[in-house]
Amino acid sequence: MKKLALANKWILVTGASSGLGKEMARQLAHNFKANLIIAARRADKLNELKTELESAAGVKVKVIVADLSKTEDTDRLVADSIADGDLYGAILNAGVTFFGRHSQLPWADFENILNTNVKGVVRMTNALVSYFDKPGTEGALMLVSSMAGYFPVPYQAAYSGSKAFITAFGSALHYEVKNPTFSITVFAPGGIATEMTEGKSFNDLKGWLMPVKQAAKEAIHAFVARKFNYMPGLMNRIGAVFMNFLPKSFLTGNMARVYAKALLNAEKE
Ligand SMILES: NC(=O)c1ccc[n+]([C@@H]2O[C@H](COP(=O)([O-])OP(=O)(O)OC[C@H]3O[C@@H](n4cnc5c(N)ncnc54)[C@H](OP(=O)(O)O)[C@@H]3O)[C@@H](O)[C@H]2O)c1
């Protein structure tokens, strides 16, 4: 399949007010000259990014403030993004986690994880697939999942479950697409240094985190090359192959020890 050609095309990036989404927006603008629709809840951060990218990269940027845990906002975001009929790509990246004992996750926060990471993503995917998956429409959709969707992470149980859903959902849909010029990619990073991993609970794990610039670069590579599934970082990819040969109980048990220790050390501080 032909690679994406992003110059002067409109790309939607959700969760662009910080972290991976913000960095992907920057690289799409500077390195690919793509016009952007950037979405998240924090209007001030999005407007700052719009000003920065329009002046420094010379691209057009539209800001859409939306709470993507809410169906009315996901619907409005997609409707506004496709209204002119020139949307070329979408990266559904917005996501939230909870790091701690699952028994301490309030139900409302669980619902927020589910609504943001799963329900909102499926709702937007449905609308975007019906926009893109028709003859003569060129484009791509990328869902940002996580390695936690392949290898369950204790103390991020709800988050891991939400990302396992996204990995399975996006990978299955990849092969339901009929239009040969439309692709669906699942991007699954390991830990990245962003706002999500800033808290002291992550202190012990900071050495594992990938710089956000590298994660964003590899994300855009996966998107442009229309990959099926993609994990950034050679060591992550090699590690994932080996981990598939190990018993899941061994892997998950070890992961539990590392994460429990990180939590304990954070509590002692
Ligand atoms: N950091 C990691 O270690 C890591 C590893 C694997 C996968 N990922 C995935 O990468 C993606 C980006 O995460 P990140 O690391 O860049 O975290 P981040 O810096 O916390 O960014 C998360 C983004 O999602 C947006 N968001 C959260 N809830 C939202 C809502 N209800 N409505 C609209 N936007 C919302 C946030 O914007 P507002 O707060 O302004 O709404 C923010 O822009 C997520 O899907 C995450 O699961 C991260």
The ligand as a Tripos MOL2 file, in Angstrom:
@<TRIPOS>MOLECULE
LIG
   48    52     1     0     0
SMALL
NO_CHARGES

@<TRIPOS>ATOM
      1 N1          3.2440    7.5980   28.9490 N.am      1 LIG1
      2 C1          3.3300    6.2850   28.8180 C.2       1 LIG1
      3 O1          4.1450    5.6010   29.4940 O.2       1 LIG1
      4 C2          2.4780    5.5590   27.8010 C.ar      1 LIG1
      5 C3          2.8090    4.2260   27.4700 C.ar      1 LIG1
      6 C4          2.0280    3.5400   26.5700 C.ar      1 LIG1
      7 C5          0.9490    4.1700   25.9870 C.ar      1 LIG1
      8 N2          0.6390    5.4630   26.3040 N.ar      1 LIG1
      9 C6         -0.5420    6.0520   25.6890 C.3       1 LIG1
     10 O2         -0.1710    7.2160   24.9720 O.3       1 LIG1
     11 C7         -1.2970    8.1050   24.9070 C.3       1 LIG1
     12 C8         -0.8360    9.5010   25.2810 C.3       1 LIG1
     13 O3         -0.4470    9.4980   26.6410 O.3       1 LIG1
     14 P1          0.7260   10.4130   27.2130 P.3       1 LIG1
     15 O4          1.7430    9.5240   27.7710 O.co2     1 LIG1
     16 O5          1.1240   11.4270   26.2120 O.co2     1 LIG1
     17 O6         -0.0230   11.0820   28.4500 O.3       1 LIG1
     18 P2         -0.3540   12.5850   28.8090 P.3       1 LIG1
     19 O7          0.8390   13.4490   28.6750 O.co2     1 LIG1
     20 O8         -1.0370   12.5040   30.1280 O.co2     1 LIG1
     21 O9         -1.3960   13.0020   27.6760 O.3       1 LIG1
     22 C9         -2.6990   12.5100   27.6360 C.3       1 LIG1
     23 C10        -3.5020   13.3570   26.6670 C.3       1 LIG1
     24 O10        -4.8430   12.8410   26.6360 O.3       1 LIG1
     25 C11        -5.7310   13.9180   26.8460 C.3       1 LIG1
     26 N3         -6.9380   13.4660   27.5090 N.ar      1 LIG1
     27 C12        -7.0510   12.7500   28.6550 C.ar      1 LIG1
     28 N4         -8.3430   12.5980   28.9840 N.ar      1 LIG1
     29 C13        -9.0690   13.2280   28.0240 C.ar      1 LIG1
     30 C14       -10.4340   13.4440   27.8200 C.ar      1 LIG1
     31 N5        -11.3740   12.9840   28.6600 N.pl3     1 LIG1
     32 N6        -10.8260   14.1520   26.7350 N.ar      1 LIG1
     33 C15        -9.9030   14.6410   25.8770 C.ar      1 LIG1
     34 N7         -8.5940   14.4740   26.0200 N.ar      1 LIG1
     35 C16        -8.1710   13.7810   27.0910 C.ar      1 LIG1
     36 C17        -4.9600   14.9170   27.6970 C.3       1 LIG1
     37 O11        -5.4650   16.2300   27.4850 O.3       1 LIG1
     38 P3         -6.3550   17.0940   28.4930 P.3       1 LIG1
     39 O12        -5.9340   16.7300   29.8890 O.co2     1 LIG1
     40 O13        -6.0270   18.4920   28.1040 O.co2     1 LIG1
     41 O14        -7.7480   16.7110   28.1630 O.co2     1 LIG1
     42 C18        -3.5770   14.8090   27.1010 C.3       1 LIG1
     43 O15        -3.4580   15.6380   25.9830 O.3       1 LIG1
     44 C19        -2.3550    7.5210   25.8440 C.3       1 LIG1
     45 O16        -3.3310    6.8340   25.0940 O.3       1 LIG1
     46 C20        -1.5650    6.5470   26.6850 C.3       1 LIG1
     47 O17        -2.3560    5.5260   27.2030 O.3       1 LIG1
     48 C21         1.3830    6.1650   27.1940 C.ar      1 LIG1
@<TRIPOS>BOND
     1     1     2 1
     2     2     3 2
     3     2     4 1
     4     4     5 ar
     5     4    48 ar
     6     5     6 ar
     7     6     7 ar
     8     7     8 ar
     9     8     9 1
    10     8    48 ar
    11     9    10 1
    12     9    46 1
    13    10    11 1
    14    11    12 1
    15    11    44 1
    16    12    13 1
    17    13    14 1
    18    14    15 2
    19    14    16 1
    20    14    17 1
    21    17    18 1
    22    18    19 2
    23    18    20 1
    24    18    21 1
    25    21    22 1
    26    22    23 1
    27    23    24 1
    28    23    42 1
    29    24    25 1
    30    25    26 1
    31    25    36 1
    32    26    27 ar
    33    26    35 ar
    34    27    28 ar
    35    28    29 ar
    36    29    30 ar
    37    29    35 ar
    38    30    31 1
    39    30    32 ar
    40    32    33 ar
    41    33    34 ar
    42    34    35 ar
    43    36    37 1
    44    36    42 1
    45    37    38 1
    46    38    39 2
    47    38    40 1
    48    38    41 1
    49    42    43 1
    50    44    45 1
    51    44    46 1
    52    46    47 1
@<TRIPOS>SUBSTRUCTURE
     1 LIG1         1 GROUP 0 **** ****
